[in-house]
Amino acid sequence: MEFQKTAFKDLIICTPKVFEDDRGYFFESYNSEAFEKFAGFSPSFVQDNQSKSSFGVLRGLHFQIGKHAQSKLVRVIEGEVLDVVVDLRKEEPTYGKSFTIKLSGINKKQLFVPKGMAHGFITLSETATFAYKCDNYYHKASESGLLYNDPILDINWILDEKDFILSKKDVANPLLADLKHISF
């Protein structure tokens, strides 16, 4: 596994070493010791989630607050997405800034998203199967969101907005300026 730091504290790109032959492929998708050696910490994952989405589905931007905040290790098993995170940690110089990366079943890259970041993705392929590990359990009362098209974020979702498919909940998420009293 190869790891790459980003300009955002503890936001880490993870690229597995893939062994391919005429039978298919094999790769180690996570190794706690290797991650800790690179990052200096090792999350304790307690929940795995998976979703399937069709072209244009935009899920996000989501996060959990307080003691239920989650770090996530996200990846795409099949298809391709544009993965997006926004730093909500007010003490960080990257507060309010976004980071994007294409994750796909072909490139097999993963992104470790630390607590304190809003996360979302848009499906760029016909369908995409998205999987992620969380270091805290889902807690409905602690879920929150950030409006995907907040002008201050200036996120390029790549697709034309007419192609977006959003939940009613995600369309109603607040602007960054309205997230004054969140804590992680």
Phi and psi in degrees as a GROMACS rama.xvg file:
@    title "Ramachandran Plot"
@    xaxis  label "Phi"
@    yaxis  label "Psi"
@TYPE xy
-106.962  141.277  GLU-2
-120.791  146.749  PHE-3
-137.98  126.81  GLN-4
-74.0863  156.014  LYS-5
-117.129  -178.946  THR-6
-72.8709  -7.46955  ALA-7
-100.842  130.329  PHE-8
-55.5671  125.872  LYS-9
65.0685  8.93535  ASP-10
-88.8219  113.362  LEU-11
-126.003  131.413  ILE-12
-89.1875  129.67  ILE-13
-118.278  123.513  CYS-14
-121.79  115.579  THR-15
-75.3961  157.019  PRO-16
-86.1534  117.494  LYS-17
-100.059  129.49  VAL-18
-106.685  112.13  PHE-19
-117.793  146.864  GLU-20
-151.813  -168.825  ASP-21
-67.6938  -10.4705  ASP-22
-87.9783  -20.8869  ARG-23
141.242  -137.083  GLY-24
-146.722  164.653  TYR-25
-142.591  140.818  PHE-26
-154.454  152.987  PHE-27
-85.2666  118.601  GLU-28
-86.4711  -17.8702  SER-29
-161.568  140.328  TYR-30
-140.854  111.521  ASN-31
-58.9883  -43.0614  SER-32
-64.5138  -43.5347  GLU-33
-65.9453  -40.9479  ALA-34
-63.2748  -46.153  PHE-35
-63.1441  -38.194  GLU-36
-61.5656  -38.0625  LYS-37
-79.0529  -48.6604  PHE-38
-88.4236  -24.1287  ALA-39
88.0044  3.96889  GLY-40
-153.576  160.665  PHE-41
-136.021  113.258  SER-42
-66.8022  150.585  PRO-43
-103.553  96.992  SER-44
-74.3357  135.828  PHE-45
-123.723  -9.61322  VAL-46
-149.669  135.102  GLN-47
-112.547  138.333  ASP-48
-128.948  155.205  ASN-49
-147.284  141.626  GLN-50
-137.541  157.394  SER-51
-123.341  134.443  LYS-52
-135.101  152.182  SER-53
-96.5623  171.689  SER-54
-50.9657  131.232  PHE-55
87.5732  -8.65821  GLY-56
-67.9349  124.878  VAL-57
-113.017  117.844  LEU-58
-111.804  117.249  ARG-59
137.115  -179.76  GLY-60
-93.9327  123.574  LEU-61
-113.853  154.057  HIS-62
-165.435  164.385  PHE-63
-115.309  148.25  GLN-64
-110.229  169.312  ILE-65
63.3246  -145.471  GLY-66
-69.7801  -7.6655  LYS-67
-100.607  8.03609  HIS-68
-56.2454  149.629  ALA-69
-126.454  140.863  GLN-70
-95.6688  149.969  SER-71
-136.745  147.748  LYS-72
-114.553  110.258  LEU-73
-109.831  148.532  VAL-74
-159.09  165.144  ARG-75
-113.471  127.835  VAL-76
-85.33  -41.6891  ILE-77
-142.41  138.056  GLU-78
92.3768  -162.056  GLY-79
-146.364  139.66  GLU-80
-132.7  158.773  VAL-81
-97.6733  115.567  LEU-82
-94.0591  136.406  ASP-83
-132.596  134.55  VAL-84
-128.765  149.431  VAL-85
-127.007  128.527  VAL-86
-76.6162  120.743  ASP-87
-109.283  9.70397  LEU-88
-84.7767  103.912  ARG-89
-60.51  -25.2856  LYS-90
-80.7383  -6.58924  GLU-91
-94.6071  144.916  GLU-92
-65.3301  -16.8392  PRO-93
-93.0157  9.38569  THR-94
-52.8465  131.409  TYR-95
79.154  0.664417  GLY-96
-98.142  154.043  LYS-97
-112.51  158.081  SER-98
-132.623  135.111  PHE-99
-127.28  150.666  THR-100
-155.694  142.559  ILE-101
-85.6114  126.083  LYS-102
-114.536  138.152  LEU-103
-150.023  164.382  SER-104
-66.7681  -20.3182  GLY-105
-84.1208  -49.8672  ILE-106
-79.8752  -18.5172  ASN-107
56.7149  16.5516  LYS-108
-68.4985  153.427  LYS-109
-129.089  159.882  GLN-110
-130.219  125.446  LEU-111
-89.5797  119.665  PHE-112
-109.135  111.898  VAL-113
-74.6681  163.374  PRO-114
-52.2992  146.541  LYS-115
93.8799  10.3517  GLY-116
-122.848  139.473  MET-117
-80.686  144.172  ALA-118
-133.235  143.337  HIS-119
-162.819  174.174  GLY-120
-156.023  160.316  PHE-121
-126.002  137.702  ILE-122
-80.8157  123.213  THR-123
-97.9726  -20.3186  LEU-124
-100.026  175.543  SER-125
-54.3796  -44.4793  GLU-126
-143.772  162.874  THR-127
-148.087  137.582  ALA-128
-105.288  118.553  THR-129
-111.9  132.144  PHE-130
-130.71  145.681  ALA-131
-154.652  148.865  TYR-132
-100.856  142.921  LYS-133
-123.919  145.654  CYS-134
-95.5617  9.64019  ASP-135
-150.785  152.248  ASN-136
-74.9777  150.452  TYR-137
-62.7045  136.179  TYR-138
-137.854  103.854  HIS-139
-51.8364  -44.3651  LYS-140
-65.7723  -16.4105  ALA-141
-102.265  0.354966  SER-142
-76.3744  146.861  GLU-143
-149.938  178.756  SER-144
-156.523  172.475  GLY-145
-134.932  136.759  LEU-146
-62.8884  125.48  LEU-147
-59.9961  -29.5906  TYR-148
-114.179  28.4294  ASN-149
-54.9774  121.504  ASP-150
-58.2042  -31.616  PRO-151
-66.4348  -25.4066  ILE-152
-79.348  -30.9029  LEU-153
50.13  50.4403  ASP-154
-83.4797  129.313  ILE-155
-91.8999  102.708  ASN-156
-81.9154  5.49713  TRP-157
72.5559  -51.4779  ILE-158
-78.1893  160.04  LEU-159
-71.5484  137.991  ASP-160
-59.1829  -24.2198  GLU-161
-65.4128  -19.9015  LYS-162
-90.5226  -5.39937  ASP-163
-70.5304  139.271  PHE-164
-120.922  114.686  ILE-165
-124.826  152.16  LEU-166
-78.0823  158.442  SER-167
-59.446  -36.9906  LYS-168
-62.7942  -43.7495  LYS-169
-70.8668  -28.9928  ASP-170
-70.5059  -24.8706  VAL-171
-96.8957  4.03364  ALA-172
-62.1137  151.712  ASN-173
-76.8239  164.335  PRO-174
-76.3586  159.917  LEU-175
-56.2924  -42.0887  LEU-176
-61.1381  -21.7058  ALA-177
-91.082  -2.91277  ASP-178
-96.0091  64.7419  LEU-179
-87.2525  -28.7985  LYS-180
-115.203  34.4635  HIS-181
-92.7539  150.099  ILE-182
-140.127  153.949  SER-183
